[in-house]
Amino acid sequence: MGKFLYSPKNADGSRDFTAEDSLAEIESLLSQRWPELANDFVDMNSVPLRKGLSLFLATLLLRHPAHKSRMANAHNKIVAAIDAQPKDAAGNPMVSSVVLGNRELKFDPSEWKHYSSWGEDDFHRGFVRSIQEDTIFIAKILLKKRWSVVYSETPAWVTSDNPFFIISPHLRNYQVGAPAAMAMFPISPTRILCLDELKEPDGQYYPIRAKGESLYNYLTWVNTEGFMVCPRHPDEVLVEIDHLVREEKRRQGLT
């Protein structure tokens, strides 16, 4: 599955590489600008740049393997909720749509038997279909936020296997559009992109405050799924995070 994570099986057993090719195309386009984004002060108010970055960031949210697990959990909850509804003579639930968050999705009762008994291949196709169908939806949400970049003169920030994340632990993929939802993405060890809804100037660069990198690294750390990548020795980064947490607990009188 890992080798073909974005290439599900077709009915005849062949692989569908459509999503894989689309992801590669987005990555290829962004790679042309990445050296500038990682090291310089590009115009963050550029509409083409924001559109390209929004598409890329939306795919990062949707293509993460953890999203597949969340989809499976959501599927099971939907099946349980629909199964509790009245049935017609054919045993299909009398449901025409399902509301997920602020979206209403049409439901075809004739597909119920298949949908309620999804297997691994079905979940795989559903996961990839979500990337294809929801990327634009999430990208539009990201475009509406305020964009800013915090920068450092020396390598300061870590990244992880979950590089683009919603800061609040109570907000996940589709809640990126929730009121006041904030998101972060370490572009490089010296640049970190912040998306929020603060009433501040848009498209600005801000120098990091003295020893301020610890907070950003802490937020990356708590949202890490498995591993971090550090521009400095990991022990040094973790000691700084531990010091930050201890200081905050003392400030709140918790120690």
Buried (B, 14 or more C-beta within 10 A) or exposed (E): EEEBBBBBBEEEEEEBEEBBEBBEEBEEEBEEBEEEBBBEEBEBEEEEBBBBBBBBBBBBBBBBBBBBEBBBEEBEEBBEEBEEEEEEEEEBBEBEEEEEEEEEEEBEBEEBEEBBEBEEEBBBBBBBEBBBEBBEEBBEBBBEBBBBBBBBEEEBBBBBEBBBBBBEEEBBBBBBBBEEBBBBBBBBBBBBBBBBBEEEEEBEEBEBEEEBBBBBBBBBBEBBEEEBBBBBEEEEBBEBBEEBBEEEEEEEEEE
